[in-house]
Amino acid sequence: MSAQDHAKQNLKKLQEYCFEHKLRVPWNKVLAIGIYQDLKQVLPNVLMTSRELFRALGHHVNSPSYLKRVSVGAQRYGLKYTLASRVTIGEAMIAKAQFFKLHAAHRKAQKSKAKIAHKSKKHLIPGGPT
């Protein structure tokens, strides 16, 4: 299992735990700076290690849908939807750059997959190139 798959699995486990224990983490909002420390204090060590928690949150905050929400002046939220700081210009610029970096990598991977699929279809066509 890749590190990314492991982080995704831990994020799912984290979200399920938070839902079951009514921790009210605002997954659909921009998270507060320091949410990692807040979650670390309330989560039992048996659920996941600090490193797994860090990677799970990293997986979440680097997702395209999350990065799109990080815009100048957007409200950040902590546990139980408590209001935190707002997104600064610098933070928004970093998020936008990260979004385009990930988007470019995703598009490159999609093109590569399409190219491979196209080549394998050519070999399936009777009388096609071998």
Buried (B, 14 or more C-beta within 10 A) or exposed (E): EEEEEBBBBBBEBBBEBBEEEEBBBBBEBBBBEEBBEBBBEEBEEEBBEEEBBBBBBBBBBBBEEBBEBBBBEBBBBBBEEEEBEEBEEEBBEBBBEBBEEBEEEEEEEEEEEEEEEEEEEEEEEEEEEE
